[in-house]
Amino acid sequence: MPLKQTPMTRLIYLTILISFSIYSCNGQTQTNQVKKSIDNYKSEILVEDEMRLTTDKAVELIQSKNYSELKNLFADDISKNISAQQLTQLVDQIELLFKHEGVPTGNENILPALNASMNGKDTIFVNNIMYNFKPLLEGTNSSQKVLTFSFLKKYGTQKLAGINVKTNPLSAGNAKPTIKPLETFNFNVADITKFRIFYDEGTKRKTKFKNETGYFAIEGDAITLEKSGIKVIVQSIFSDLAKSKPINSKPFNSTLNRGDNVKFIQAEFGFKDKPYLLFIYLPIENGGQYSNKIVVMQKEYANIGYEFSLSQVDYPKITSKFPKIAELKLDNYYLDKP
């Protein structure tokens, strides 16, 4: 007799499929690992029916182009950093997609998923409701698009944590950024709305940073950037970037592969009225394929955008000043769970 597909079993079933793509062991060992994976993450699963009420409301607001009400549907911590331009661009893009391809309906096209992603040394669990559009060409998913609404446990099921449209996650290799690559490296520190910095000592973990040894994370808004003393260093980094133009941009559709045991520092910045994040990665020791390089990424999404590879020799301020953040006394700003 078939298993009745309640919201919970549908989500667990999808998690099983994701787990099979993660684990490479064979036979019974793989099955046991998948079961263990599900048991570990059950507490992270939010109620699908409650999330659907929120996403269905979001769909209605997008169709009517009710920008202000859709913004209010986001968690306060997130909505305050969404510019009018970003919101308008997102809503207009999705509304046009609805007109051309219709709104997905039915349990076979609207599916829940639990995704786990690394946030420094911590794991963030994101509950998604995915609205799958049928491919334009039958028998292929090469043109299939997915509208994803994201939820975080700390915000509950009535507030959104994110919305994005991309090609089918199962064929993410075909995904390309929709924004234009940077034409200049001119960035104004005064325009920063949010930031996150992560530092890792690699194999030689000896420095105590609040509750952790060998690594830390700091994040916040423009006020935090100012009070922490980091702003002056970021200004120096931006001035070094501004002395040259971006060249050889390369689209990316996967996360950065740093390698193992790398000593590095990285930062991500959000700006007013810009539909992307700026990511800067500096390997300090054991940099692998990025040794003696600086990686600049223009992120439309976490894993989609443009990558620029710079020589450390050409940017001495970034190479020398960026690591200085790790020498600042920032105990009041380190995250408890980097």
Secondary structure, 3 states (H helix, E strand, C coil): CCCCCCHHHHHHHHHHHHHHHHCCCCHHHHHHHHHHHHHHHHHHCCCHHHHHHHHHHHHHHHHCCCHHHHHHCECHHHHCCCCHHHHHHHHHHHHHHHHHHCCCCCCCCEEEEEEEEEECCEEEEEEEEEEECCCCCCCCCCCCEEEEEEEECCCCCCCECEEEEEECHHHHHHCCCCCCCCCCCCCCHHHEEEEEEEEECCCCCCCEECCEECEEEEEECHHHHHHCCCHHHHHHHHHHHCCCCCCCCEEECCCCCCCCCCEEEEEEEEECCCCCEEEEEEEEECCHHHCCEEEEEEEEECCEEEEEEEEHHHCHHHHHHHHHHHHCCCCCCCCCCC
